[in-house]
């Protein structure tokens, strides 16, 4: 049984402030918890129904410094979900450092002020699917450790390093190193006609404002995702997550030919 | 000023039951309300801040049977959003009938038990972008008039007819008419290698269970969206909205060549 204090502590991690102070975050759900354990990730606290704990092999259970069986009601108090799952874990944030020499040799995604947790989560998921393992977010983007982000990545967070950095400096370095920077614009070239290098930064902008004015000068190639059929007044954009999925798909599929 | 009764009535439309009984639904937001008015859609009630009503040309204002200026607090009581916008409208559901002869001549999207309102909304938005104007949902899919669906379509709902029908009967008719039915499966053919007919049904399944077993027999072509790079244990799928965006993009882009 978890103490009231611990329940209150875990519950407090719903806010970014508490997460940053403690350097801890929460994952929820049987499947996600199992995936993290299978990847050998250590937990500070594993709080789960007794049946869930019993179902874990001893070597996995040992990955939790503190494993406690809890009731549904206790899970409900700590959960960020409408209906809590059977297991929840608290673990240290993994904040990898940016190695510019290494990351500019690969394709990476940069996100300028993405606000919606679901969008960041699905972009992380799409990046993992299409073989991209580095994302750089502007500091004003939504927190990657936000429970909604973590849940919507469906475990893809294990395969993608998410960094926060001032994009203007980041893109300046890309420019100095002659790394291509791709960005989506209505006046861009159709995605299928873009020359895709094996490395480069693919930049996506804010849900309503798009890419910031001060970043535009660093874009070396403007991309457009063509709308099918007739022109449609009023449909001025794809959702940024969808635009990211389509772009990463085309870059990934294009280069495998 | 809106009466308390009307505020309660509009607020009640957050539930599917009330919407179905009244055959009414709600849209919110300055931009969305303006787009609907520009498309000539009639409102039963338009409730907005006085400044918003004043900003409308008289011929647009006439499209509302009942236009009332309301306070922020009144908007907050009726709104499904965390922070209400300046305008909200109540309007009759548009339920177009399915004309099989017509729709099978085009590309259409079928959705089997999509549960997440954000997913349905963004799929509607992607369909509109890629020139598809018919979606058929299984009856157990999320309600298209759910406020979260409506908001996430960003007005694309004006360009796409969304139907609800038993997919097993629907796909049976497709089969009789020799209309191709495409579906995404892990064992499918890479999307780029699919022969894309100008007509056909593109079917997407439930977020966790995929396409129902009883529908699989109707699929004439299995599609797979290749994962880039190394194999990644644990990343077992793309989000359905993203899979839909990529598939519709490739069908749309492929056929314009």
Interface residues (C-beta under 8 A of the other chain):
Chain A: X35 X38 X39 X118 X122 X125 X126 X128 X129 X130 X131 X132 X152 X154 X155 X156 X158 X159 X190 X191 X192 X225 X226 X227 X228 X229 X230 X232 X234 X235 X237 X238 X239 X241 X242 X243 X245 X246 X248 X249 X250 X251 X252 X253 X255 X256
Chain B: X35 X38 X39 X118 X122 X125 X126 X128 X129 X130 X131 X132 X152 X154 X155 X156 X158 X159 X190 X191 X192 X225 X226 X227 X228 X229 X230 X232 X234 X235 X237 X238 X239 X241 X242 X243 X245 X246 X248 X249 X250 X251 X252 X253 X256
